[in-house]
């Protein structure tokens, strides 16, 4: 049973999402096409343990990225 850790809602939809992860030394990586349960109320994405482990192995392993993109960065300070 789904239970959103952000808003407490109990309904979600299975979707594929993209997520930016910040690694050591402020290095950021984008992982696309991640299977997730997305909360129907607040849209928070939740990943299974298996998916989380696959992401960890992917970004910390020896696999080369499929592509590299330039990213604009803004600060609201």
PQR file with spaces between the fields and no chain letter, atoms N, CA, C, O and H, PARSE charges and radii, in Angstrom:
ATOM       1  N    UNK     1       0.841   -1.196    0.000 -0.4000 1.5000
ATOM       2  CA   UNK     1       0.000    0.000    0.000 -0.0000 2.0000
ATOM       3  C    UNK     1       0.879    1.250    0.000  0.5500 1.7000
ATOM       4  O    UNK     1       1.864    1.330    0.734 -0.5500 1.4000
ATOM       5  N    UNK     2       0.517    2.205   -0.816 -0.4000 1.5000
ATOM       6  CA   UNK     2       1.272    3.452   -0.940 -0.0000 2.0000
ATOM       7  C    UNK     2       0.893    4.407    0.188  0.5500 1.7000
ATOM       8  O    UNK     2      -0.277    4.521    0.553 -0.5500 1.4000
ATOM       9  H    UNK     2      -0.284    2.141   -1.412  0.4000 1.0000
ATOM      10  N    UNK     3       1.903    5.095    0.738 -0.4000 1.5000
ATOM      11  CA   UNK     3       1.674    6.155    1.719 -0.0000 2.0000
ATOM      12  C    UNK     3       2.740    7.220    1.480  0.5500 1.7000
ATOM      13  O    UNK     3       3.918    6.991    1.754 -0.5500 1.4000
ATOM      14  H    UNK     3       2.853    5.002    0.441  0.4000 1.0000
ATOM      15  N    UNK     4       2.336    8.381    0.973 -0.4000 1.5000
ATOM      16  CA   UNK     4       3.269    9.453    0.640 -0.0000 2.0000
ATOM      17  C    UNK     4       3.945    9.978    1.902  0.5500 1.7000
ATOM      18  O    UNK     4       3.277   10.353    2.866 -0.5500 1.4000
ATOM      19  H    UNK     4       1.379    8.567    0.751  0.4000 1.0000
ATOM      20  N    UNK     5       5.278   10.001    1.886 -0.4000 1.5000
ATOM      21  CA   UNK     5       6.022   10.492    3.047 -0.0000 2.0000
ATOM      22  C    UNK     5       6.017   12.019    3.143  0.5500 1.7000
ATOM      23  O    UNK     5       6.467   12.573    4.146 -0.5500 1.4000
ATOM      24  H    UNK     5       5.820    9.697    1.103  0.4000 1.0000
ATOM      25  N    UNK     6       5.514   12.707    2.111 -0.4000 1.5000
ATOM      26  CA   UNK     6       5.458   14.168    2.136 -0.0000 2.0000
ATOM      27  C    UNK     6       4.101   14.666    2.631  0.5500 1.7000
ATOM      28  O    UNK     6       4.039   15.487    3.546 -0.5500 1.4000
ATOM      29  H    UNK     6       5.148   12.257    1.296  0.4000 1.0000
ATOM      30  N    UNK     7       3.007   14.170    2.028 -0.4000 1.5000
ATOM      31  CA   UNK     7       1.681   14.712    2.365 -0.0000 2.0000
ATOM      32  C    UNK     7       0.750   13.706    3.035  0.5500 1.7000
ATOM      33  O    UNK     7      -0.324   14.080    3.505 -0.5500 1.4000
ATOM      34  H    UNK     7       3.057   13.503    1.285  0.4000 1.0000
ATOM      35  N    UNK     8       1.150   12.423    3.086 -0.4000 1.5000
ATOM      36  CA   UNK     8       0.324   11.416    3.740 -0.0000 2.0000
ATOM      37  C    UNK     8      -0.756   10.811    2.862  0.5500 1.7000
ATOM      38  O    UNK     8      -1.500    9.947    3.325 -0.5500 1.4000
ATOM      39  H    UNK     8       2.023   12.119    2.704  0.4000 1.0000
ATOM      40  N    UNK     9      -0.865   11.232    1.624 -0.4000 1.5000
ATOM      41  CA   UNK     9      -1.873   10.692    0.716 -0.0000 2.0000
ATOM      42  C    UNK     9      -1.622    9.197    0.485  0.5500 1.7000
ATOM      43  O    UNK     9      -0.490    8.728    0.605 -0.5500 1.4000
ATOM      44  H    UNK     9      -0.260   11.934    1.248  0.4000 1.0000
ATOM      45  N    UNK    10      -2.666    8.465    0.159 -0.4000 1.5000
ATOM      46  CA   UNK    10      -2.534    7.015   -0.005 -0.0000 2.0000
ATOM      47  C    UNK    10      -2.772    6.539   -1.435  0.5500 1.7000
ATOM      48  O    UNK    10      -2.876    5.334   -1.667 -0.5500 1.4000
ATOM      49  H    UNK    10      -3.586    8.846    0.061  0.4000 1.0000
ATOM      50  N    UNK    11      -2.860    7.455   -2.396 -0.4000 1.5000
ATOM      51  CA   UNK    11      -3.046    7.031   -3.787 -0.0000 2.0000
ATOM      52  C    UNK    11      -1.919    7.566   -4.650  0.5500 1.7000
ATOM      53  O    UNK    11      -1.461    8.696   -4.480 -0.5500 1.4000
ATOM      54  H    UNK    11      -2.776    8.434   -2.207  0.4000 1.0000
ATOM      55  N    UNK    12      -1.475    6.715   -5.594 -0.4000 1.5000
ATOM      56  CA   UNK    12      -0.373    7.086   -6.475 -0.0000 2.0000
ATOM      57  C    UNK    12      -0.590    6.459   -7.837  0.5500 1.7000
ATOM      58  O    UNK    12      -1.400    5.546   -8.000 -0.5500 1.4000
ATOM      59  H    UNK    12      -1.847    5.797   -5.732  0.4000 1.0000
ATOM      60  N    UNK    13       0.142    6.963   -8.805 -0.4000 1.5000
ATOM      61  CA   UNK    13       0.102    6.468  -10.169 -0.0000 2.0000
ATOM      62  C    UNK    13       1.503    6.002  -10.556  0.5500 1.7000
ATOM      63  O    UNK    13       2.489    6.657  -10.219 -0.5500 1.4000
ATOM      64  H    UNK    13       0.799    7.705   -8.672  0.4000 1.0000
ATOM      65  N    UNK    14       1.597    4.877  -11.260 -0.4000 1.5000
ATOM      66  CA   UNK    14       2.882    4.408  -11.767 -0.0000 2.0000
ATOM      67  C    UNK    14       3.254    5.240  -12.987  0.5500 1.7000
ATOM      68  O    UNK    14       2.491    5.327  -13.949 -0.5500 1.4000
ATOM      69  H    UNK    14       0.796    4.345  -11.534  0.4000 1.0000
ATOM      70  N    UNK    15       4.434    5.850  -12.936 -0.4000 1.5000
ATOM      71  CA   UNK    15       4.903    6.700  -14.021 -0.0000 2.0000
ATOM      72  C    UNK    15       6.405    6.536  -14.173  0.5500 1.7000
ATOM      73  O    UNK    15       7.062    5.947  -13.314 -0.5500 1.4000
ATOM      74  H    UNK    15       5.053    5.779  -12.154  0.4000 1.0000
ATOM      75  N    UNK    16       6.950    7.059  -15.270 -0.4000 1.5000
ATOM      76  CA   UNK    16       8.392    7.158  -15.449 -0.0000 2.0000
ATOM      77  C    UNK    16       8.761    8.619  -15.264  0.5500 1.7000
ATOM      78  O    UNK    16       8.136    9.501  -15.853 -0.5500 1.4000
ATOM      79  H    UNK    16       6.417    7.538  -15.968  0.4000 1.0000
ATOM      80  N    UNK    17       9.782    8.879  -14.440 -0.4000 1.5000
ATOM      81  CA   UNK    17      10.178   10.251  -14.121 -0.0000 2.0000
ATOM      82  C    UNK    17      11.670   10.437  -14.397  0.5500 1.7000
ATOM      83  O    UNK    17      12.406    9.471  -14.596 -0.5500 1.4000
ATOM      84  H    UNK    17      10.289    8.162  -13.961  0.4000 1.0000
ATOM      85  N    UNK    18      12.093   11.691  -14.403 -0.4000 1.5000
ATOM      86  CA   UNK    18      13.507   12.053  -14.470 -0.0000 2.0000
ATOM      87  C    UNK    18      13.847   12.752  -13.166  0.5500 1.7000
ATOM      88  O    UNK    18      13.025   13.481  -12.610 -0.5500 1.4000
ATOM      89  H    UNK    18      11.495   12.476  -14.241  0.4000 1.0000
ATOM      90  N    UNK    19      15.061   12.526  -12.679 -0.4000 1.5000
ATOM      91  CA   UNK    19      15.453   13.088  -11.379 -0.0000 2.0000
ATOM      92  C    UNK    19      16.919   13.511  -11.443  0.5500 1.7000
ATOM      93  O    UNK    19      17.753   12.803  -12.007 -0.5500 1.4000
ATOM      94  H    UNK    19      15.728   11.934  -13.131  0.4000 1.0000
ATOM      95  N    UNK    20      17.229   14.684  -10.855 -0.4000 1.5000
ATOM      96  CA   UNK    20      18.603   15.142  -10.728 -0.0000 2.0000
ATOM      97  C    UNK    20      19.092   14.754   -9.341  0.5500 1.7000
ATOM      98  O    UNK    20      18.439   15.039   -8.338 -0.5500 1.4000
ATOM      99  H    UNK    20      16.552   15.260  -10.397  0.4000 1.0000
ATOM     100  N    UNK    21      20.250   14.099   -9.297 -0.4000 1.5000
ATOM     101  CA   UNK    21      20.850   13.682   -8.032 -0.0000 2.0000
ATOM     102  C    UNK    21      22.148   14.444   -7.835  0.5500 1.7000
ATOM     103  O    UNK    21      22.923   14.600   -8.779 -0.5500 1.4000
ATOM     104  H    UNK    21      20.780   13.868  -10.112  0.4000 1.0000
ATOM     105  N    UNK    22      22.395   14.922   -6.617 -0.4000 1.5000
ATOM     106  CA   UNK    22      23.640   15.589   -6.279 -0.0000 2.0000
ATOM     107  C    UNK    22      24.550   14.571   -5.612  0.5500 1.7000
ATOM     108  O    UNK    22      24.202   13.991   -4.584 -0.5500 1.4000
ATOM     109  H    UNK    22      21.765   14.796   -5.850  0.4000 1.0000
ATOM     110  N    UNK    23      25.718   14.358   -6.205 -0.4000 1.5000
ATOM     111  CA   UNK    23      26.690   13.405   -5.688 -0.0000 2.0000
ATOM     112  C    UNK    23      27.789   14.166   -4.945  0.5500 1.7000
ATOM     113  O    UNK    23      27.663   15.364   -4.688 -0.5500 1.4000
ATOM     114  H    UNK    23      26.000   14.829   -7.041  0.4000 1.0000
ATOM     115  N    UNK    24      28.853   13.465   -4.609 -0.4000 1.5000
ATOM     116  CA   UNK    24      29.977   14.092   -3.913 -0.0000 2.0000
ATOM     117  C    UNK    24      30.500   15.287   -4.700  0.5500 1.7000
ATOM     118  O    UNK    24      30.360   15.343   -5.922 -0.5500 1.4000
ATOM     119  H    UNK    24      28.955   12.493   -4.818  0.4000 1.0000
ATOM     120  N    UNK    25      31.087   16.219   -4.013 -0.4000 1.5000
ATOM     121  CA   UNK    25      31.692   17.402   -4.641 -0.0000 2.0000
ATOM     122  C    UNK    25      30.705   18.209   -5.472  0.5500 1.7000
ATOM     123  O    UNK    25      31.096   18.841   -6.454 -0.5500 1.4000
ATOM     124  H    UNK    25      31.200   16.173   -3.020  0.4000 1.0000
ATOM     125  N    UNK    26      29.435   18.195   -5.092 -0.4000 1.5000
ATOM     126  CA   UNK    26      28.415   18.984   -5.806 -0.0000 2.0000
ATOM     127  C    UNK    26      28.214   18.549   -7.250  0.5500 1.7000
ATOM     128  O    UNK    26      27.636   19.302   -8.034 -0.5500 1.4000
ATOM     129  H    UNK    26      29.118   17.681   -4.295  0.4000 1.0000
ATOM     130  N    UNK    27      28.666   17.378   -7.619 -0.4000 1.5000
ATOM     131  CA   UNK    27      28.446   16.855   -8.976 -0.0000 2.0000
ATOM     132  C    UNK    27      26.989   16.458   -9.104  0.5500 1.7000
ATOM     133  O    UNK    27      26.457   15.751   -8.248 -0.5500 1.4000
ATOM     134  H    UNK    27      29.136   16.767   -6.982  0.4000 1.0000
ATOM     135  N    UNK    28      26.339   16.908  -10.171 -0.4000 1.5000
ATOM     136  CA   UNK    28      24.937   16.592  -10.394 -0.0000 2.0000
ATOM     137  C    UNK    28      24.796   15.704  -11.618  0.5500 1.7000
ATOM     138  O    UNK    28      25.475   15.894  -12.627 -0.5500 1.4000
ATOM     139  H    UNK    28      26.771   17.482  -10.866  0.4000 1.0000
ATOM     140  N    UNK    29      23.900   14.729  -11.508 -0.4000 1.5000
ATOM     141  CA   UNK    29      23.625   13.847  -12.641 -0.0000 2.0000
ATOM     142  C    UNK    29      22.119   13.751  -12.825  0.5500 1.7000
ATOM     143  O    UNK    29      21.355   13.805  -11.861 -0.5500 1.4000
ATOM     144  H    UNK    29      23.348   14.575  -10.689  0.4000 1.0000
ATOM     145  N    UNK    30      21.709   13.609  -14.064 -0.4000 1.5000
ATOM     146  CA   UNK    30      20.303   13.438  -14.406 -0.0000 2.0000
ATOM     147  C    UNK    30      20.089   11.985  -14.793  0.5500 1.7000
ATOM     148  O    UNK    30      20.779   11.454  -15.663 -0.5500 1.4000
ATOM     149  H    UNK    30      22.329   13.566  -14.847  0.4000 1.0000
ATOM     150  N    UNK    31      19.128   11.346  -14.142 -0.4000 1.5000
ATOM     151  CA   UNK    31      18.746    9.985  -14.502 -0.0000 2.0000
ATOM     152  C    UNK    31      17.336   10.067  -15.073  0.5500 1.7000
ATOM     153  O    UNK    31      16.425   10.586  -14.429 -0.5500 1.4000
ATOM     154  H    UNK    31      18.567   11.777  -13.435  0.4000 1.0000
ATOM     155  N    UNK    32      17.165    9.551  -16.285 -0.4000 1.5000
ATOM     156  CA   UNK    32      15.878    9.613  -16.971 -0.0000 2.0000
ATOM     157  C    UNK    32      15.193    8.258  -16.964  0.5500 1.7000
ATOM     158  O    UNK    32      15.833    7.223  -16.780 -0.5500 1.4000
ATOM     159  H    UNK    32      17.906    9.130  -16.808  0.4000 1.0000
ATOM     160  N    UNK    33      13.896    8.279  -17.166 -0.4000 1.5000
ATOM     161  CA   UNK    33      13.078    7.068  -17.346 -0.0000 2.0000
ATOM     162  C    UNK    33      13.119    6.153  -16.110  0.5500 1.7000
ATOM     163  O    UNK    33      13.300    4.941  -16.229 -0.5500 1.4000
ATOM     164  H    UNK    33      13.376    9.119  -17.316  0.4000 1.0000
ATOM     165  N    UNK    34      12.948    6.754  -14.929 -0.4000 1.5000
ATOM     166  CA   UNK    34      12.960    6.003  -13.677 -0.0000 2.0000
ATOM     167  C    UNK    34      11.526    5.568  -13.358  0.5500 1.7000
ATOM     168  O    UNK    34      10.635    6.416  -13.297 -0.5500 1.4000
ATOM     169  H    UNK    34      12.801    7.739  -14.832  0.4000 1.0000
ATOM     170  N    UNK    35      11.279    4.260  -13.152 -0.4000 1.5000
ATOM     171  CA   UNK    35       9.942    3.835  -12.745 -0.0000 2.0000
ATOM     172  C    UNK    35       9.674    4.304  -11.309  0.5500 1.7000
ATOM     173  O    UNK    35      10.502    4.106  -10.420 -0.5500 1.4000
ATOM     174  H    UNK    35      12.002    3.572  -13.201  0.4000 1.0000
ATOM     175  N    UNK    36       8.512    4.925  -11.097 -0.4000 1.5000
ATOM     176  CA   UNK    36       8.208    5.494   -9.786 -0.0000 2.0000
ATOM     177  C    UNK    36       6.713    5.420   -9.502  0.5500 1.7000
ATOM     178  O    UNK    36       5.891    5.295  -10.410 -0.5500 1.4000
ATOM     179  H    UNK    36       7.840    5.086  -11.819  0.4000 1.0000
ATOM     180  N    UNK    37       6.389    5.501   -8.223 -0.4000 1.5000
ATOM     181  CA   UNK    37       5.025    5.731   -7.779 -0.0000 2.0000
ATOM     182  C    UNK    37       4.938    7.229   -7.498  0.5500 1.7000
ATOM     183  O    UNK    37       5.676    7.739   -6.655 -0.5500 1.4000
ATOM     184  H    UNK    37       7.057    5.603   -7.485  0.4000 1.0000
ATOM     185  N    UNK    38       4.053    7.936   -8.187 -0.4000 1.5000
ATOM     186  CA   UNK    38       3.944    9.389   -8.048 -0.0000 2.0000
ATOM     187  C    UNK    38       2.643    9.718   -7.328  0.5500 1.7000
ATOM     188  O    UNK    38       1.559    9.354   -7.782 -0.5500 1.4000
ATOM     189  H    UNK    38       3.454    7.521   -8.872  0.4000 1.0000
ATOM     190  N    UNK    39       2.766   10.408   -6.207 -0.4000 1.5000
ATOM     191  CA   UNK    39       1.612   10.754   -5.382 -0.0000 2.0000
ATOM     192  C    UNK    39       0.590   11.546   -6.203  0.5500 1.7000
ATOM     193  O    UNK    39       0.942   12.500   -6.897 -0.5500 1.4000
ATOM     194  H    UNK    39       3.647   10.704   -5.839  0.4000 1.0000
ATOM     195  N    UNK    40      -0.662   11.143   -6.116 -0.4000 1.5000
ATOM     196  CA   UNK    40      -1.735   11.817   -6.853 -0.0000 2.0000
ATOM     197  C    UNK    40      -2.031   13.212   -6.318  0.5500 1.7000
ATOM     198  O    UNK    40      -2.615   14.030   -7.028 -0.5500 1.4000
ATOM     199  H    UNK    40      -0.948   10.367   -5.553  0.4000 1.0000
ATOM     200  N    UNK    41      -1.640   13.495   -5.087 -0.4000 1.5000
ATOM     201  CA   UNK    41      -1.911   14.807   -4.496 -0.0000 2.0000
ATOM     202  C    UNK    41      -0.750   15.782   -4.689  0.5500 1.7000
ATOM     203  O    UNK    41      -0.937   16.848   -5.276 -0.5500 1.4000
ATOM     204  H    UNK    41      -1.165   12.830   -4.510  0.4000 1.0000
ATOM     205  N    UNK    42       0.444   15.435   -4.206 -0.4000 1.5000
ATOM     206  CA   UNK    42       1.559   16.399   -4.213 -0.0000 2.0000
ATOM     207  C    UNK    42       2.596   16.142   -5.298  0.5500 1.7000
ATOM     208  O    UNK    42       3.514   16.945   -5.467 -0.5500 1.4000
ATOM     209  H    UNK    42       0.596   14.569   -3.729  0.4000 1.0000
ATOM     210  N    UNK    43       2.470   15.032   -6.045 -0.4000 1.5000
ATOM     211  CA   UNK    43       3.339   14.677   -7.159 -0.0000 2.0000
ATOM     212  C    UNK    43       4.748   14.250   -6.737  0.5500 1.7000
ATOM     213  O    UNK    43       5.650   14.212   -7.573 -0.5500 1.4000
ATOM     214  H    UNK    43       1.724   14.380   -5.908  0.4000 1.0000
ATOM     215  N    UNK    44       4.951   13.929   -5.460 -0.4000 1.5000
ATOM     216  CA   UNK    44       6.237   13.405   -4.999 -0.0000 2.0000
ATOM     217  C    UNK    44       6.449   12.010   -5.578  0.5500 1.7000
ATOM     218  O    UNK    44       5.552   11.168   -5.528 -0.5500 1.4000
ATOM     219  H    UNK    44       4.218   13.959   -4.781  0.4000 1.0000
ATOM     220  N    UNK    45       7.651   11.767   -6.134 -0.4000 1.5000
ATOM     221  CA   UNK    45       7.976   10.467   -6.716 -0.0000 2.0000
ATOM     222  C    UNK    45       8.659    9.600   -5.668  0.5500 1.7000
ATOM     223  O    UNK    45       9.543   10.059   -4.945 -0.5500 1.4000
ATOM     224  H    UNK    45       8.380   12.450   -6.175  0.4000 1.0000
ATOM     225  N    UNK    46       8.238    8.338   -5.596 -0.4000 1.5000
ATOM     226  CA   UNK    46       8.830    7.367   -4.684 -0.0000 2.0000
ATOM     227  C    UNK    46       9.333    6.187   -5.498  0.5500 1.7000
ATOM     228  O    UNK    46       8.638    5.680   -6.379 -0.5500 1.4000
ATOM     229  H    UNK    46       7.520    7.965   -6.184  0.4000 1.0000
ATOM     230  N    UNK    47      10.568    5.752   -5.188 -0.4000 1.5000
ATOM     231  CA   UNK    47      11.198    4.656   -5.915 -0.0000 2.0000
ATOM     232  C    UNK    47      11.259    3.411   -5.036  0.5500 1.7000
ATOM     233  O    UNK    47      11.401    3.500   -3.816 -0.5500 1.4000
ATOM     234  H    UNK    47      11.133    6.164   -4.473  0.4000 1.0000
ATOM     235  N    UNK    48      11.150    2.254   -5.675 -0.4000 1.5000
ATOM     236  CA   UNK    48      11.298    0.999   -4.940 -0.0000 2.0000
ATOM     237  C    UNK    48      12.756    0.842   -4.502  0.5500 1.7000
ATOM     238  O    UNK    48      13.638    1.537   -5.005 -0.5500 1.4000
ATOM     239  H    UNK    48      11.035    2.182   -6.666  0.4000 1.0000
ATOM     240  N    UNK    49      13.001   -0.070   -3.566 -0.4000 1.5000
ATOM     241  CA   UNK    49      14.371   -0.337   -3.119 -0.0000 2.0000
ATOM     242  C    UNK    49      15.225   -0.840   -4.272  0.5500 1.7000
ATOM     243  O    UNK    49      16.392   -0.467   -4.396 -0.5500 1.4000
ATOM     244  H    UNK    49      12.284   -0.634   -3.157  0.4000 1.0000
ATOM     245  N    UNK    50      14.643   -1.690   -5.118 -0.4000 1.5000
ATOM     246  CA   UNK    50      15.372   -2.235   -6.253 -0.0000 2.0000
ATOM     247  C    UNK    50      15.774   -1.124   -7.227  0.5500 1.7000
ATOM     248  O    UNK    50      16.900   -1.104   -7.722 -0.5500 1.4000
ATOM     249  H    UNK    50      13.696   -1.993   -5.018  0.4000 1.0000
ATOM     250  N    UNK    51      14.852   -0.209   -7.494 -0.4000 1.5000
ATOM     251  CA   UNK    51      15.145    0.905   -8.395 -0.0000 2.0000
ATOM     252  C    UNK    51      16.200    1.816   -7.795  0.5500 1.7000
ATOM     253  O    UNK    51      17.106    2.259   -8.501 -0.5500 1.4000
ATOM     254  H    UNK    51      13.937   -0.226   -7.091  0.4000 1.0000
ATOM     255  N    UNK    52      16.100    2.101   -6.508 -0.4000 1.5000
ATOM     256  CA   UNK    52      17.084    2.943   -5.830 -0.0000 2.0000
ATOM     257  C    UNK    52      18.474    2.331   -5.927  0.5500 1.7000
ATOM     258  O    UNK    52      19.451    3.044   -6.159 -0.5500 1.4000
ATOM     259  H    UNK    52      15.364    1.740   -5.934  0.4000 1.0000
ATOM     260  N    UNK    53      18.570    1.017   -5.751 -0.4000 1.5000
ATOM     261  CA   UNK    53      19.862    0.334   -5.847 -0.0000 2.0000
ATOM     262  C    UNK    53      20.406    0.381   -7.273  0.5500 1.7000
ATOM     263  O    UNK    53      21.610    0.552   -7.467 -0.5500 1.4000
ATOM     264  H    UNK    53      17.776    0.439   -5.562  0.4000 1.0000
ATOM     265  N    UNK    54      19.540    0.234   -8.269 -0.4000 1.5000
ATOM     266  CA   UNK    54      19.975    0.322   -9.668 -0.0000 2.0000
ATOM     267  C    UNK    54      20.505    1.725   -9.981  0.5500 1.7000
ATOM     268  O    UNK    54      21.506    1.871  -10.684 -0.5500 1.4000
ATOM     269  H    UNK    54      18.563    0.096   -8.112  0.4000 1.0000
ATOM     270  N    UNK    55      19.837    2.745   -9.462 -0.4000 1.5000
ATOM     271  CA   UNK    55      20.290    4.125   -9.661 -0.0000 2.0000
ATOM     272  C    UNK    55      21.657    4.318   -9.014  0.5500 1.7000
ATOM     273  O    UNK    55      22.553    4.909   -9.617 -0.5500 1.4000
ATOM     274  H    UNK    55      19.025    2.626   -8.892  0.4000 1.0000
ATOM     275  N    UNK    56      21.823    3.819   -7.780 -0.4000 1.5000
ATOM     276  CA   UNK    56      23.093    3.942   -7.075 -0.0000 2.0000
ATOM     277  C    UNK    56      24.224    3.288   -7.861  0.5500 1.7000
ATOM     278  O    UNK    56      25.298    3.870   -8.017 -0.5500 1.4000
ATOM     279  H    UNK    56      21.095    3.339   -7.289  0.4000 1.0000
ATOM     280  N    UNK    57      23.984    2.094   -8.347 -0.4000 1.5000
ATOM     281  CA   UNK    57      25.000    1.385   -9.122 -0.0000 2.0000
ATOM     282  C    UNK    57      25.317    2.123  -10.427  0.5500 1.7000
ATOM     283  O    UNK    57      26.468    2.171  -10.861 -0.5500 1.4000
ATOM     284  H    UNK    57      23.112    1.621   -8.221  0.4000 1.0000
ATOM     285  N    UNK    58      24.298    2.686  -11.033 -0.4000 1.5000
ATOM     286  CA   UNK    58      24.476    3.399  -12.295 -0.0000 2.0000
ATOM     287  C    UNK    58      25.351    4.638  -12.118  0.5500 1.7000
ATOM     288  O    UNK    58      26.314    4.820  -12.863 -0.5500 1.4000
ATOM     289  H    UNK    58      23.363    2.647  -10.680  0.4000 1.0000
ATOM     290  N    UNK    59      25.035    5.486  -11.151 -0.4000 1.5000
ATOM     291  CA   UNK    59      25.740    6.764  -11.016 -0.0000 2.0000
ATOM     292  C    UNK    59      27.094    6.627  -10.321  0.5500 1.7000
ATOM     293  O    UNK    59      27.949    7.501  -10.470 -0.5500 1.4000
ATOM     294  H    UNK    59      24.253    5.338  -10.546  0.4000 1.0000
ATOM     295  N    UNK    60      27.306    5.550   -9.565 -0.4000 1.5000
ATOM     296  CA   UNK    60      28.590    5.353   -8.889 -0.0000 2.0000
ATOM     297  C    UNK    60      29.453    4.296   -9.570  0.5500 1.7000
ATOM     298  O    UNK    60      30.576    4.047   -9.133 -0.5500 1.4000
ATOM     299  H    UNK    60      26.612    4.840   -9.444  0.4000 1.0000
ATOM     300  N    UNK    61      28.957    3.680  -10.616 -0.4000 1.5000
ATOM     301  CA   UNK    61      29.678    2.606  -11.290 -0.0000 2.0000
ATOM     302  C    UNK    61      30.539    3.111  -12.429  0.5500 1.7000
ATOM     303  O    UNK    61      30.914    4.282  -12.491 -0.5500 1.4000
ATOM     304  H    UNK    61      28.045    3.882  -10.971  0.4000 1.0000
ATOM     305  N    UNK    62      30.838    2.195  -13.320 -0.4000 1.5000
ATOM     306  CA   UNK    62      31.739    2.503  -14.433 -0.0000 2.0000
ATOM     307  C    UNK    62      30.997    2.775  -15.737  0.5500 1.7000
ATOM     308  O    UNK    62      31.627    3.015  -16.767 -0.5500 1.4000
ATOM     309  H    UNK    62      30.534    1.243  -13.269  0.4000 1.0000
ATOM     310  N    UNK    63      29.679    2.739  -15.705 -0.4000 1.5000
ATOM     311  CA   UNK    63      28.889    2.999  -16.915 -0.0000 2.0000
ATOM     312  C    UNK    63      29.056    4.466  -17.318  0.5500 1.7000
ATOM     313  O    UNK    63      28.969    5.367  -16.483 -0.5500 1.4000
ATOM     314  H    UNK    63      29.167    2.544  -14.869  0.4000 1.0000
ATOM     315  N    UNK    64      29.292    4.683  -18.591 -0.4000 1.5000
ATOM     316  CA   UNK    64      29.404    6.052  -19.091 -0.0000 2.0000
ATOM     317  C    UNK    64      28.004    6.602  -19.384  0.5500 1.7000
ATOM     318  O    UNK    64      27.114    5.858  -19.795 -0.5500 1.4000
ATOM     319  H    UNK    64      29.363    3.951  -19.269  0.4000 1.0000
ATOM     320  N    UNK    65      27.817    7.894  -19.173 -0.4000 1.5000
ATOM     321  CA   UNK    65      26.500    8.485  -19.456 -0.0000 2.0000
ATOM     322  C    UNK    65      26.150    8.372  -20.935  0.5500 1.7000
ATOM     323  O    UNK    65      27.031    8.351  -21.796 -0.5500 1.4000
ATOM     324  H    UNK    65      28.540    8.499  -18.839  0.4000 1.0000
ATOM     325  N    UNK    66      24.853    8.299  -21.215 -0.4000 1.5000
ATOM     326  CA   UNK    66      24.385    8.242  -22.603 -0.0000 2.0000
ATOM     327  C    UNK    66      24.649    9.548  -23.333  0.5500 1.7000
ATOM     328  O    UNK    66      24.904    9.555  -24.538 -0.5500 1.4000
ATOM     329  H    UNK    66      24.138    8.316  -20.516  0.4000 1.0000
ATOM     330  N    UNK    67      24.586   10.657  -22.595 -0.4000 1.5000
ATOM     331  CA   UNK    67      24.827   11.969  -23.189 -0.0000 2.0000
ATOM     332  C    UNK    67      25.197   12.943  -22.084  0.5500 1.7000
ATOM     333  O    UNK    67      24.970   12.670  -20.905 -0.5500 1.4000
ATOM     334  H    UNK    67      24.379   10.651  -21.617  0.4000 1.0000
ATOM     335  N    UNK    68      25.762   14.069  -22.461 -0.4000 1.5000
ATOM     336  CA   UNK    68      26.083   15.138  -21.530 -0.0000 2.0000
ATOM     337  C    UNK    68      25.385   16.391  -22.032  0.5500 1.7000
ATOM     338  O    UNK    68      25.398   16.677  -23.229 -0.5500 1.4000
ATOM     339  H    UNK    68      25.946   14.291  -23.419  0.4000 1.0000
ATOM     340  N    UNK    69      24.772   17.140  -21.114 -0.4000 1.5000
ATOM     341  CA   UNK    69      24.045   18.355  -21.491 -0.0000 2.0000
ATOM     342  C    UNK    69      24.554   19.541  -20.678  0.5500 1.7000
ATOM     343  O    UNK    69      25.044   19.373  -19.562 -0.5500 1.4000
ATOM     344  H    UNK    69      24.762   16.907  -20.142  0.4000 1.0000
ATOM     345  N    UNK    70      24.438   20.731  -21.240 -0.4000 1.5000
ATOM     346  CA   UNK    70      24.766   21.962  -20.540 -0.0000 2.0000
ATOM     347  C    UNK    70      23.555   22.358  -19.712  0.5500 1.7000
ATOM     348  O    UNK    70      22.420   22.219  -20.166 -0.5500 1.4000
ATOM     349  H    UNK    70      24.041   20.868  -22.148  0.4000 1.0000
ATOM     350  N    UNK    71      23.784   22.845  -18.512 -0.4000 1.5000
ATOM     351  CA   UNK    71      22.696   23.199  -17.608 -0.0000 2.0000
ATOM     352  C    UNK    71      22.877   24.616  -17.106  0.5500 1.7000
ATOM     353  O    UNK    71      23.922   24.933  -16.538 -0.5500 1.4000
ATOM     354  H    UNK    71      24.706   22.958  -18.143  0.4000 1.0000
ATOM     355  N    UNK    72      21.891   25.479  -17.298 -0.4000 1.5000
ATOM     356  CA   UNK    72      21.922   26.822  -16.753 -0.0000 2.0000
ATOM     357  C    UNK    72      21.597   26.761  -15.265  0.5500 1.7000
ATOM     358  O    UNK    72      20.706   26.020  -14.850 -0.5500 1.4000
ATOM     359  H    UNK    72      21.042   25.222  -17.760  0.4000 1.0000
ATOM     360  N    UNK    73      22.318   27.541  -14.465 -0.4000 1.5000
ATOM     361  CA   UNK    73      22.122   27.553  -13.019 -0.0000 2.0000
ATOM     362  C    UNK    73      21.802   28.977  -12.577  0.5500 1.7000
ATOM     363  O    UNK    73      22.523   29.916  -12.913 -0.5500 1.4000
ATOM     364  H    UNK    73      23.041   28.143  -14.802  0.4000 1.0000
ATOM     365  N    UNK    74      20.729   29.128  -11.829 -0.4000 1.5000
ATOM     366  CA   UNK    74      20.311   30.416  -11.287 -0.0000 2.0000
ATOM     367  C    UNK    74      20.273   30.319   -9.767  0.5500 1.7000
ATOM     368  O    UNK    74      20.031   29.244   -9.219 -0.5500 1.4000
ATOM     369  H    UNK    74      20.143   28.365  -11.556  0.4000 1.0000
ATOM     370  N    UNK    75      20.510   31.431   -9.086 -0.4000 1.5000
ATOM     371  CA   UNK    75      20.426   31.480   -7.630 -0.0000 2.0000
ATOM     372  C    UNK    75      19.451   32.576   -7.227  0.5500 1.7000
ATOM     373  O    UNK    75      19.526   33.697   -7.730 -0.5500 1.4000
ATOM     374  H    UNK    75      20.707   32.305   -9.531  0.4000 1.0000
ATOM     375  N    UNK    76      18.550   32.256   -6.331 -0.4000 1.5000
ATOM     376  CA   UNK    76      17.602   33.229   -5.792 -0.0000 2.0000
ATOM     377  C    UNK    76      18.101   33.608   -4.401  0.5500 1.7000
ATOM     378  O    UNK    76      17.625   33.079   -3.396 -0.5500 1.4000
ATOM     379  H    UNK    76      18.489   31.345   -5.922  0.4000 1.0000
ATOM     380  N    UNK    77      19.036   34.502   -4.351 -0.4000 1.5000
ATOM     381  CA   UNK    77      19.630   34.844   -3.044 -0.0000 2.0000
ATOM     382  C    UNK    77      19.326   36.264   -2.669  0.5500 1.7000
ATOM     383  O    UNK    77      19.743   36.725   -1.607 -0.5500 1.4000
ATOM     384  H    UNK    77      19.423   34.932   -5.167  0.4000 1.0000
